[in-house]
Amino acid sequence: MPRHPGFPILLLTLGWFGIYMAMALDATQFQIMLDSRLHNARAIGWVLSLGPAAGILIQPLIGWFGDHWQRQGLDRRRIMAISLLASFGATLWLSGHLSTVGMIVLMGIFYAAFNVLMVTYRALVTDVSGRRFLASHKGLISGYVGLFSGAGSFSMFALCSGLGTSPYPFWIGGAVLLITFILFFCYAPKAKTSLQSQNTEILPDKSLFSPWNLLVYALPPLIYLPAIQRRVIRFPEQHAIFRLFTVLFFSWIGIQALRGYFVLFGTKALHLSFEWSNGLLAILTLVMVGAALPLGKLADRLENRTLYRWALIFFGTVAFGAYALVHQMASAALMSVLLGISFAGMVVFPLSLLLKLCPKQHEGAYAGLYNLFLSVPQLYSLLITGHLITLFNDYRVILPVAGVAVFLAVLATFGMPTTPTRHPSAA
């Protein structure tokens, strides 16, 4: 009897649980560690911006070179294994007693290692799954990614809620990261034979990408240079991708405005303990976990642009409503539930759309570019939001910043095609 398609997807995407559990440390422990040393939201924003800055510099280049090395016969799993060990080591090392400078440098290494791991892993899962399988189950795959990323974050937030600022969350996060990827390395070769294999025909290079022009695409205000514009017009399917990336750009400014300062918002604006602030994050991510798979299945049945737009509208509305109404734990918990529902859609729907559009044999480059359009707005968001918090001396400012950014993303959805143009090689 053939296995349900959800089983291989589950095993192939399990690594996101380990990645997001360890990475969630920057939304919890890092904020408190930095606040105890720097005592300034603007300075905290600059240090936390090392995360998106690493994504901007590393993911597109590793994505492009990963595709190139793969075509030359170098297995991506070697790159992934090296970055996995570096991520594991940095996670454990951060639990020790460090000077302020040493702590900041190690945070930079932490972010760099995880960015290499994420883009290589995303491309490898795409490669192992095969194009036909992806085309048939893109929403389910997106749902599992949302499920495991949310479950990983929830687990870390729940740990921090119970264990406080002890080193144990670092140790547990590092161990889970290692275990999930040991399981992935054991299963991936079997999945290669159990799923429909990818056509190995070498296709003409219609990519917009080269190893040195990738960063241009994410520069504000997202206006293409004339030469790039001509190439985008020449390949309509890539025009559709960049419209999707424009929506991503604005939506992740809003998401990071909340995520980057959420724990400090709870402790300083709502006057909650560190443990209760992490509890709010745990509620948000638990709801996201519960909504991810149903929304992924919905994305396979309905038109994704409309679903994505409504998720954005809901998120922005909740952010503005929370600014006016949330002042204590009960209303903050309701806010977390509503944000979790909308955040699940903001993760699942754009990834499902990208899987429709991604050209064959350029999975790594598009995975890198996708993450670039998540990293650049997070960088801007951390710096802008940190400056506004310092200017107004109020952490509640994260809510209207998130609302404004997400409603700009809503406007950008009207430039997205109703039915995305498929790349001829993606069929």
C-alpha positions in Angstrom: 0.0 0.0 0.0 1.5 3.4 -1.0 2.3 5.8 1.8 0.3 8.9 2.3 2.2 11.8 0.7 2.3 13.6 4.1 4.6 10.9 5.5 7.7 11.7 3.3 7.0 15.4 3.5 6.9 15.1 7.3 10.3 13.5 7.4 11.9 15.8 4.8 10.7 19.0 6.5 11.4 17.9 10.1 14.7 19.8 10.1 12.7 23.1 10.3 11.7 22.1 13.8 15.3 22.0 15.0 16.3 25.1 13.0 13.5 27.3 14.3 13.8 26.0 17.9 17.4 27.1 18.1 16.9 30.3 16.1 14.0 31.3 18.4 16.7 32.1 21.0 17.1 35.5 19.3 13.5 36.3 20.1 13.8 35.4 23.7 17.2 35.0 25.4 19.1 37.3 23.1 16.8 40.2 23.9 17.2 39.8 27.6 21.0 39.2 27.3 21.4 42.4 25.2 19.1 44.5 27.4 21.1 43.6 30.5 24.3 44.8 28.8 23.2 47.7 26.5 20.0 49.1 28.1 19.0 50.8 24.8 16.5 49.6 22.2 18.3 51.3 19.3 21.6 49.4 20.3 19.7 46.2 20.7 18.2 46.6 17.2 21.7 47.1 15.7 22.9 43.8 17.3 19.8 41.8 16.4 20.1 43.2 12.8 23.2 40.9 12.5 20.6 38.2 11.8 19.0 39.7 8.7 22.3 41.2 7.6 23.7 37.6 7.5 20.8 36.5 5.5 21.3 39.4 3.0 25.0 38.6 2.5 25.0 34.8 2.8 21.8 33.2 1.6 21.7 34.4 -2.1 25.3 33.6 -2.7 25.2 30.2 -1.0 22.0 29.5 -2.9 23.5 30.4 -6.3 26.8 28.6 -5.6 24.9 25.6 -4.2 23.1 25.2 -7.5 26.4 25.6 -9.4 28.2 23.1 -7.2 25.3 20.6 -7.4 25.5 20.7 -11.2 29.3 20.1 -10.9 28.6 17.0 -8.8 29.2 18.3 -5.2 26.5 17.1 -2.9 24.8 19.9 -1.0 24.7 17.7 2.1 28.4 18.4 2.7 27.7 22.1 2.9 24.7 21.4 5.1 26.7 19.2 7.5 29.4 21.8 8.0 26.9 24.6 8.7 25.0 22.3 11.0 28.0 21.7 13.2 28.8 25.4 13.2 25.2 26.2 14.2 25.3 23.6 17.0 28.6 24.8 18.3 27.6 28.5 18.4 24.3 27.7 20.1 26.1 25.9 22.9 28.9 28.4 23.2 26.4 31.3 23.7 25.2 29.6 27.0 28.6 30.4 28.6 30.0 33.5 30.3 31.1 35.9 27.6 32.2 39.5 27.5 29.8 41.9 25.7 32.0 42.1 22.6 32.5 38.3 22.6 28.8 37.7 23.0 28.0 40.0 20.0 30.7 38.4 17.8 29.3 34.9 18.7 25.8 36.0 17.9 27.1 37.1 14.4 28.6 33.6 13.9 25.3 32.0 15.1 23.3 34.0 12.5 25.8 33.3 9.7 25.9 29.5 10.3 22.1 29.2 10.5 21.7 31.2 7.3 23.9 28.8 5.4 22.1 25.9 6.9 18.6 27.2 6.1 19.2 28.0 2.4 21.0 24.7 1.7 18.3 22.7 3.5 15.5 24.4 1.6 17.2 23.7 -1.7 18.0 20.1 -0.8 14.4 19.3 0.2 13.2 20.8 -3.1 15.8 18.7 -5.0 15.0 15.5 -3.1 11.2 15.9 -3.5 11.2 16.2 -7.2 9.3 18.7 -9.4 6.2 16.7 -10.0 5.7 15.9 -6.4 6.2 19.6 -5.5 3.7 20.7 -8.1 1.0 18.3 -6.7 1.6 19.0 -3.0 3.0 22.5 -2.8 0.4 23.6 -0.2 1.0 20.6 1.9 4.7 21.1 1.9 4.2 24.8 2.8 1.9 23.7 5.6 4.5 21.3 7.0 7.1 24.0 6.9 4.8 26.3 8.8 3.9 23.5 11.2 7.5 22.6 12.1 8.9 26.1 12.1 6.0 27.2 14.4 6.4 24.1 16.6 10.1 24.7 17.0 9.6 28.3 18.0 6.8 27.3 20.4 9.0 24.7 22.0 11.7 27.3 22.7 9.3 29.9 24.0 7.7 27.3 26.3 11.1 26.3 27.6 12.1 29.8 28.3 8.8 30.4 30.0 9.6 27.6 32.4 13.4 27.8 32.6 13.8 31.6 32.5 17.3 32.9 31.6 19.2 29.7 32.5 21.6 28.1 30.0 19.4 25.0 29.6 17.3 26.4 26.6 20.6 26.7 24.7 21.6 23.2 25.4 18.2 21.7 24.6 17.9 23.8 21.4 21.3 22.6 20.2 20.5 19.0 21.0 17.2 19.0 19.2 18.8 20.8 16.1 21.3 17.9 15.9 18.8 15.2 16.3 16.4 16.5 13.7 19.1 16.6 11.1 20.5 13.2 11.9 17.0 11.9 11.1 16.9 14.0 7.9 20.3 12.6 6.8 19.1 9.1 7.5 15.9 9.5 5.5 16.7 11.8 2.6 18.4 9.0 0.4 15.4 6.8 0.9 13.0 9.7 0.0 15.0 10.2 -3.3 13.8 6.8 -4.5 10.3 6.8 -2.9 9.2 10.1 -4.5 9.0 10.8 -8.2 12.5 11.6 -9.3 13.4 14.9 -10.8 14.0 15.2 -14.6 17.8 15.7 -15.1 17.5 17.4 -18.4 19.8 20.5 -18.5 17.7 23.5 -19.4 18.7 26.8 -21.0 19.7 29.3 -18.3 16.9 31.8 -18.1 17.8 32.9 -14.6 18.1 36.5 -13.7 20.8 35.6 -11.2 24.6 35.7 -11.2 26.7 35.3 -8.1 27.3 39.1 -7.9 24.1 40.8 -8.9 21.7 39.1 -6.4 21.9 41.8 -3.8 20.6 44.4 -6.3 17.1 42.9 -6.3 16.3 43.7 -2.6 17.6 47.3 -2.5 14.9 49.9 -1.7 12.6 51.1 -3.0 12.4 47.9 -5.0 12.8 49.7 -8.3 14.7 47.6 -10.9 17.7 48.9 -12.7 17.0 49.4 -16.4 19.0 46.4 -17.5 17.4 44.2 -14.9 13.9 45.5 -15.8 14.5 44.5 -19.4 15.3 40.9 -18.3 12.3 40.8 -16.0 10.0 41.9 -18.9 11.6 39.3 -21.1 10.7 36.5 -18.7 7.1 37.1 -17.4 7.2 34.2 -14.9 10.0 36.0 -13.1 8.0 39.2 -13.1 5.3 37.4 -11.1 7.9 36.2 -8.6 9.2 39.7 -8.0 5.6 40.9 -7.4 5.3 38.2 -4.8 8.7 39.3 -3.3 7.4 42.9 -3.1 4.6 41.7 -0.9 7.0 39.7 1.2 9.2 42.7 1.7 6.5 44.9 3.3 4.9 42.1 5.3 8.1 41.0 7.0 8.8 44.6 8.1 5.6 44.2 10.1 6.3 40.7 11.3 9.8 41.6 12.5 8.6 44.8 14.2 6.7 42.5 16.5 9.0 39.5 16.7 12.2 41.5 17.3 10.9 43.3 20.4 8.0 41.2 21.5 9.5 39.9 24.8 10.7 43.4 25.7 7.2 44.7 24.8 5.8 42.3 27.3 8.2 43.1 30.1 8.4 46.9 29.7 5.1 48.0 28.2 2.8 45.4 29.8 5.0 44.9 32.9 4.9 41.1 32.7 7.7 38.8 33.8 10.2 37.4 31.3 8.4 34.0 31.7 5.0 35.4 31.0 6.2 37.3 28.0 7.6 34.1 26.6 4.2 32.5 27.4 2.6 35.0 25.1 5.0 34.1 22.3 4.3 30.4 23.0 0.6 31.0 22.6 1.1 32.8 19.3 3.3 30.1 17.9 1.1 27.3 19.2 -1.9 28.8 17.3 0.3 29.1 14.2 1.3 25.4 14.5 -2.4 24.4 14.6 -3.4 26.6 11.6 -0.4 25.8 9.4 -1.5 22.4 7.9 -5.2 23.3 7.4 -4.1 26.5 5.6 -1.6 24.5 3.6 -4.3 22.2 2.4 -6.5 25.2 1.6 -3.7 26.7 -0.5 -3.8 23.6 -2.8 -7.6 24.1 -3.4 -8.2 27.8 -3.5 -6.6 30.9 -5.2 -3.6 31.8 -3.1 -3.4 35.5 -3.8 -6.8 36.1 -2.2 -6.0 34.0 0.8 -2.7 35.7 1.3 -4.3 39.2 1.1 -6.9 38.3 3.8 -4.2 36.9 6.1 -2.3 40.2 5.8 -5.5 42.3 6.4 -6.3 40.3 9.5 -2.7 40.7 10.8 -2.7 44.5 10.3 -6.1 44.9 11.8 -5.1 43.0 14.9 -1.9 45.0 15.3 -3.8 48.4 15.2 -6.5 47.0 17.5 -3.9 45.8 20.0 -2.3 49.2 20.1 -5.6 50.7 21.3 -6.9 47.9 23.5 -4.1 45.7 24.9 -2.9 46.7 28.3 -2.8 43.6 30.4 -2.3 39.8 30.2 -5.8 38.7 29.2 -6.1 41.0 26.2 -2.5 40.3 25.2 -3.2 36.6 25.2 -6.2 37.2 22.8 -3.9 39.3 20.6 -1.4 36.4 20.5 -4.1 34.0 19.4 -5.3 36.3 16.6 -1.8 37.1 15.4 -0.9 33.4 15.4 -3.8 32.6 13.0 -2.8 35.4 10.6 0.9 34.7 10.9 0.4 31.1 9.8 -1.2 32.3 6.6 1.6 34.8 6.0 4.1 31.9 6.1 2.2 29.2 4.2 0.6 31.1 1.3 3.7 32.9 -0.1 5.8 29.8 0.1 3.1 27.9 -1.8 3.1 30.5 -4.5 6.9 30.4 -4.8 6.8 26.6 -5.3 4.4 27.2 -8.3 6.8 29.7 -9.9 10.3 28.5 -9.0 12.2 27.4 -12.2 13.7 24.0 -12.3 17.5 23.7 -11.6 17.5 27.1 -9.9 16.0 26.0 -6.6 19.0 27.2 -4.5 19.1 30.6 -6.1 15.3 31.2 -5.7 15.5 29.9 -2.1 18.3 32.3 -1.4 16.4 35.2 -3.0 13.2 34.3 -1.2 15.1 34.5 2.1 16.8 37.7 0.9 13.4 39.3 0.7 12.7 38.2 4.3 16.1 39.3 5.6 16.3 42.8 4.1 13.0 44.0 5.6 13.8 42.5 8.9 17.0 44.5 8.9 15.2 47.7 8.2 12.4 46.9 10.7 14.8 46.3 13.6 16.7 49.5 13.0 13.6 51.7 12.3 11.6 50.2 15.2 14.5 50.4 17.6 14.9 54.0 16.7 11.2 54.8 17.2 11.1 52.9 20.6 14.1 55.0 21.8 12.5 58.2 20.4 9.1 57.8 22.0 10.4 55.7 25.0 7.6 53.3 24.5 7.7 49.7 23.3 4.0 49.9 22.2 5.2 51.6 19.1 5.9 48.1 17.6 2.2 47.6 17.0 1.4 50.6 14.7 4.7 50.0 12.8 3.6 46.4 12.2 0.1 47.6 11.1 1.4 50.2 8.6 3.9 47.9 7.0 1.4 45.0 6.6 -1.2 47.3 5.0 1.4 48.4 2.5 1.9 44.7 1.7 -1.9 44.4 1.2 -1.7 47.2 -1.4 1.2 45.3 -3.1 -0.9 42.2 -3.5 -3.0 43.9 -6.1 0.0 43.8 -8.4 0.2 40.0 -8.1 -1.3 37.9 -10.9 -4.5 35.9 -10.0 -3.0 32.7 -11.5 0.8 32.9 -11.4 2.6 32.3 -14.7 4.3 29.0 -14.6 7.9 28.7 -15.7 8.0 26.2 -18.7 10.6 24.1 -16.9 8.5 23.9 -13.7 5.9 21.7 -15.2 
